Amino acid sequence: MLYDCAIIGGGPAGLNAALVLGRARRKVLLFDDNGARGLVTRESHGFLTRDGIQPREFRRFAQEELGKYPSVSLVFEQVLHADRKGAVFALATNSGFTAASRTLILAAGFREVLPSIPGIREFYGRSLFNCPYCDGWELRDKPLVLVSDGPHLIGMTKLLYNWSRDLLLCTNGWSGLTARQVKAFEERGIRLQTQPISALTGEEGRLEDVVFQDGMRVRREGGFVKTQWVQSAPFGYRLGCRVNGHGGFLTDARGRTSVPGVFAAGDTAVSGPTQQIIAAAEGSRAAMGVNQLLTDEDLGW
């Protein structure tokens, strides 16, 4: 079968794209390898009617909704190849499953690379997070740590100050702050520690102490950490899609990348804040772009 659209990535962007295309009576193939970065968290927030839902439950509900549309098929496998073959895109998975599609939506999102700090993975997604809009409310007024460096540190500190005034800033060895910036922290009672972190300690994912190289321990109950983002899937690079300044694939108002027939949505095309509700909206936008392209091709006018 030649599909109208193949979607790589089963997070909010890919799921919503599949929903919109299914309702447009398009033959859709959605690939989900269950590797979304959001699955590390216990709860997802900021999505109206779904605030506090577990990410796996969110995906289960969405997949059940897609089951109402017979033209939408789900394949729970990892895509290994997605290449253009003439006028179509050829895809192959790790099991040897192959398919062909007229268009392609990239929605696999980003993979997060955490700082090299012993113990950090135990707490990430449970008491350490990346986005205060997603998890700041649950940590409000608690003693928090922010592990960050570079320009990101100042903006994130200002943001976190809305949720808690008991902040410990850890640059983990980075010392690029100006005297004016340090003074601004001091005037607001924000603690600053530039020496490297040797460990994070606690039990069952609940952060208790930040331990520094000199042995000093500072009690904290949670916090936020700057992560590095890399594309989870390389297909956009291989196909030649242009990249924006945030590391996402550059798209227009219809979700189209620089490569004809290739669209991107969600974190894959990130150009600003990353939230489930934003990703879902971008999936809808890309699906409409795909449907318009196919409609124009089929009708020829």
Buried (B, 14 or more C-beta within 10 A) or exposed (E): EEBBBBBBBBBBBBBBBBBBBBBBEBBBBBBBBEBBBBBBBBBBBBBEEBEEBBBBEBBEEBBEBBEEBEBBBBBEBBBBEBEBEEEBBBBBBEEEBEBBBBBBBBBBBBBBEBBEBEBBEBBBBBBBBBBBEBBBEBBEEBBBBBBBBEEEBBEBBEBBEEBBEBBBBBBBEEEEBEEEBBEBBEEEEBBBBBBBBBBBBBEEBEBBBBBBEEEEEBEBBBBBBBBEBEBBBEBBEEBEBEBEEBBBBBBEEBBBBBBEBBBBBBBBBBBEEBBBBBBBBBBBBBBBBBBEBBEEEEEEE
